[in-house]
């Protein structure tokens, strides 16, 4: 599994690389936001964390699914 670097928009700092498991944990703790950008190629390309499904915690994916089913 790849390692990811994280770019925190409000501080303009790059952190990592971290394994996906640690990023999911930090996301649940609120240390990383869905709008923070991640890179798996050493910082050449970046995308919002929310666009990388393997980085979104299962707990949050389940909530999204529940809301979809309720409508």
mmCIF file of the C-alpha atoms, coordinates in Angstrom:
data_MODEL
# 
_entry.id   MODEL 
# 
loop_
_atom_site.group_PDB 
_atom_site.id 
_atom_site.type_symbol 
_atom_site.label_atom_id 
_atom_site.label_alt_id 
_atom_site.label_comp_id 
_atom_site.label_asym_id 
_atom_site.label_entity_id 
_atom_site.label_seq_id 
_atom_site.pdbx_PDB_ins_code 
_atom_site.Cartn_x 
_atom_site.Cartn_y 
_atom_site.Cartn_z 
_atom_site.occupancy 
_atom_site.B_iso_or_equiv 
_atom_site.pdbx_formal_charge 
_atom_site.auth_seq_id 
_atom_site.auth_comp_id 
_atom_site.auth_asym_id 
_atom_site.auth_atom_id 
_atom_site.pdbx_PDB_model_num 
ATOM 1  C CA . UNK A 1 1  ? 0.000   0.000  0.000  1.00 0.00 ? 1  UNK A CA 1 
ATOM 2  C CA . UNK A 1 2  ? 1.390   3.434  -0.866 1.00 0.00 ? 2  UNK A CA 1 
ATOM 3  C CA . UNK A 1 3  ? 2.489   6.057  1.605  1.00 0.00 ? 3  UNK A CA 1 
ATOM 4  C CA . UNK A 1 4  ? 0.852   9.494  1.380  1.00 0.00 ? 4  UNK A CA 1 
ATOM 5  C CA . UNK A 1 5  ? 2.030   12.999 2.074  1.00 0.00 ? 5  UNK A CA 1 
ATOM 6  C CA . UNK A 1 6  ? -0.544  15.444 3.441  1.00 0.00 ? 6  UNK A CA 1 
ATOM 7  C CA . UNK A 1 7  ? -0.742  19.153 2.629  1.00 0.00 ? 7  UNK A CA 1 
ATOM 8  C CA . UNK A 1 8  ? -2.609  21.123 5.281  1.00 0.00 ? 8  UNK A CA 1 
ATOM 9  C CA . UNK A 1 9  ? -4.255  24.043 3.471  1.00 0.00 ? 9  UNK A CA 1 
ATOM 10 C CA . UNK A 1 10 ? -4.500  26.385 6.446  1.00 0.00 ? 10 UNK A CA 1 
ATOM 11 C CA . UNK A 1 11 ? -0.832  26.010 7.405  1.00 0.00 ? 11 UNK A CA 1 
ATOM 12 C CA . UNK A 1 12 ? 0.703   25.399 3.971  1.00 0.00 ? 12 UNK A CA 1 
ATOM 13 C CA . UNK A 1 13 ? 2.847   22.622 5.404  1.00 0.00 ? 13 UNK A CA 1 
ATOM 14 C CA . UNK A 1 14 ? 3.487   19.178 4.023  1.00 0.00 ? 14 UNK A CA 1 
ATOM 15 C CA . UNK A 1 15 ? 3.516   16.276 6.467  1.00 0.00 ? 15 UNK A CA 1 
ATOM 16 C CA . UNK A 1 16 ? 4.341   12.621 6.018  1.00 0.00 ? 16 UNK A CA 1 
ATOM 17 C CA . UNK A 1 17 ? 4.601   10.298 4.338  1.00 0.00 ? 17 UNK A CA 1 
ATOM 18 C CA . UNK A 1 18 ? 2.054   8.306  6.351  1.00 0.00 ? 18 UNK A CA 1 
ATOM 19 C CA . UNK A 1 19 ? 0.432   4.945  5.700  1.00 0.00 ? 19 UNK A CA 1 
ATOM 20 C CA . UNK A 1 20 ? -3.268  5.011  4.808  1.00 0.00 ? 20 UNK A CA 1 
ATOM 21 C CA . UNK A 1 21 ? -4.213  3.577  8.222  1.00 0.00 ? 21 UNK A CA 1 
ATOM 22 C CA . UNK A 1 22 ? -2.630  6.519  10.062 1.00 0.00 ? 22 UNK A CA 1 
ATOM 23 C CA . UNK A 1 23 ? -4.301  9.039  7.736  1.00 0.00 ? 23 UNK A CA 1 
ATOM 24 C CA . UNK A 1 24 ? -7.707  7.445  8.402  1.00 0.00 ? 24 UNK A CA 1 
ATOM 25 C CA . UNK A 1 25 ? -7.006  7.652  12.147 1.00 0.00 ? 25 UNK A CA 1 
ATOM 26 C CA . UNK A 1 26 ? -5.954  11.317 11.935 1.00 0.00 ? 26 UNK A CA 1 
ATOM 27 C CA . UNK A 1 27 ? -9.068  12.049 9.856  1.00 0.00 ? 27 UNK A CA 1 
ATOM 28 C CA . UNK A 1 28 ? -11.313 10.579 12.562 1.00 0.00 ? 28 UNK A CA 1 
ATOM 29 C CA . UNK A 1 29 ? -9.486  12.636 15.203 1.00 0.00 ? 29 UNK A CA 1 
ATOM 30 C CA . UNK A 1 30 ? -9.987  15.824 13.186 1.00 0.00 ? 30 UNK A CA 1 
ATOM 31 C CA . UNK A 1 31 ? -6.265  16.374 12.621 1.00 0.00 ? 31 UNK A CA 1 
ATOM 32 C CA . UNK A 1 32 ? -6.778  16.019 8.868  1.00 0.00 ? 32 UNK A CA 1 
ATOM 33 C CA . UNK A 1 33 ? -9.781  17.321 6.944  1.00 0.00 ? 33 UNK A CA 1 
ATOM 34 C CA . UNK A 1 34 ? -11.449 15.993 3.819  1.00 0.00 ? 34 UNK A CA 1 
ATOM 35 C CA . UNK A 1 35 ? -10.303 19.135 1.987  1.00 0.00 ? 35 UNK A CA 1 
ATOM 36 C CA . UNK A 1 36 ? -6.631  18.622 2.871  1.00 0.00 ? 36 UNK A CA 1 
ATOM 37 C CA . UNK A 1 37 ? -4.708  17.367 -0.120 1.00 0.00 ? 37 UNK A CA 1 
ATOM 38 C CA . UNK A 1 38 ? -2.755  14.128 -0.348 1.00 0.00 ? 38 UNK A CA 1 
ATOM 39 C CA . UNK A 1 39 ? -0.060  12.870 -2.679 1.00 0.00 ? 39 UNK A CA 1 
ATOM 40 C CA . UNK A 1 40 ? 1.150   9.316  -3.190 1.00 0.00 ? 40 UNK A CA 1 
ATOM 41 C CA . UNK A 1 41 ? 3.853   10.200 -5.720 1.00 0.00 ? 41 UNK A CA 1 
ATOM 42 C CA . UNK A 1 42 ? 6.231   12.289 -3.640 1.00 0.00 ? 42 UNK A CA 1 
ATOM 43 C CA . UNK A 1 43 ? 4.360   15.566 -4.086 1.00 0.00 ? 43 UNK A CA 1 
ATOM 44 C CA . UNK A 1 44 ? 4.167   15.702 -7.878 1.00 0.00 ? 44 UNK A CA 1 
ATOM 45 C CA . UNK A 1 45 ? 0.357   15.500 -7.955 1.00 0.00 ? 45 UNK A CA 1 
ATOM 46 C CA . UNK A 1 46 ? -2.165  16.345 -5.234 1.00 0.00 ? 46 UNK A CA 1 
ATOM 47 C CA . UNK A 1 47 ? -5.861  15.664 -4.718 1.00 0.00 ? 47 UNK A CA 1 
ATOM 48 C CA . UNK A 1 48 ? -8.325  16.230 -1.866 1.00 0.00 ? 48 UNK A CA 1 
ATOM 49 C CA . UNK A 1 49 ? -8.338  13.438 0.681  1.00 0.00 ? 49 UNK A CA 1 
ATOM 50 C CA . UNK A 1 50 ? -12.073 12.955 0.048  1.00 0.00 ? 50 UNK A CA 1 
ATOM 51 C CA . UNK A 1 51 ? -11.262 11.860 -3.518 1.00 0.00 ? 51 UNK A CA 1 
ATOM 52 C CA . UNK A 1 52 ? -9.124  8.912  -2.354 1.00 0.00 ? 52 UNK A CA 1 
ATOM 53 C CA . UNK A 1 53 ? -11.604 6.271  -1.094 1.00 0.00 ? 53 UNK A CA 1 
ATOM 54 C CA . UNK A 1 54 ? -8.970  4.167  0.688  1.00 0.00 ? 54 UNK A CA 1 
ATOM 55 C CA . UNK A 1 55 ? -8.200  7.159  2.941  1.00 0.00 ? 55 UNK A CA 1 
ATOM 56 C CA . UNK A 1 56 ? -11.786 7.837  4.041  1.00 0.00 ? 56 UNK A CA 1 
ATOM 57 C CA . UNK A 1 57 ? -12.489 5.917  7.269  1.00 0.00 ? 57 UNK A CA 1 
ATOM 58 C CA . UNK A 1 58 ? -15.024 3.090  7.027  1.00 0.00 ? 58 UNK A CA 1 
ATOM 59 C CA . UNK A 1 59 ? -17.005 4.741  9.844  1.00 0.00 ? 59 UNK A CA 1 
ATOM 60 C CA . UNK A 1 60 ? -17.613 7.773  7.624  1.00 0.00 ? 60 UNK A CA 1 
ATOM 61 C CA . UNK A 1 61 ? -18.333 5.728  4.519  1.00 0.00 ? 61 UNK A CA 1 
ATOM 62 C CA . UNK A 1 62 ? -21.003 3.871  6.489  1.00 0.00 ? 62 UNK A CA 1 
ATOM 63 C CA . UNK A 1 63 ? -22.653 7.140  7.550  1.00 0.00 ? 63 UNK A CA 1 
ATOM 64 C CA . UNK A 1 64 ? -22.755 8.363  3.971  1.00 0.00 ? 64 UNK A CA 1 
ATOM 65 C CA . UNK A 1 65 ? -24.366 5.104  2.928  1.00 0.00 ? 65 UNK A CA 1 
ATOM 66 C CA . UNK A 1 66 ? -26.975 5.348  5.716  1.00 0.00 ? 66 UNK A CA 1 
ATOM 67 C CA . UNK A 1 67 ? -27.951 8.869  4.637  1.00 0.00 ? 67 UNK A CA 1 
ATOM 68 C CA . UNK A 1 68 ? -28.263 7.764  1.001  1.00 0.00 ? 68 UNK A CA 1 
ATOM 69 C CA . UNK A 1 69 ? -30.516 4.868  1.982  1.00 0.00 ? 69 UNK A CA 1 
ATOM 70 C CA . UNK A 1 70 ? -32.722 7.126  4.144  1.00 0.00 ? 70 UNK A CA 1 
ATOM 71 C CA . UNK A 1 71 ? -33.682 9.389  1.241  1.00 0.00 ? 71 UNK A CA 1 
# 
